[in-house]
């Protein structure tokens, strides 16, 4: 995420970058030392998508200030 936004790690923290997932459950987070997108908890595809062939989890990256 840091690389895709062309921000270094201190800039991520200074801008208050955070991830927001649909439905209130935080499935993803940002690794504090690398800026990589990581899973925040175990993701159970069968529980989330059941009979759906294509399982998609969406999240938004929120950045304070202008880019």
Secondary structure, 3 states (H helix, E strand, C coil): CCCCCCCCHHHHHHCCCEEEEHHHCCCEEECCCCCCEEECCCCCHHHHHCCCCCCCCCEEEECCCCC
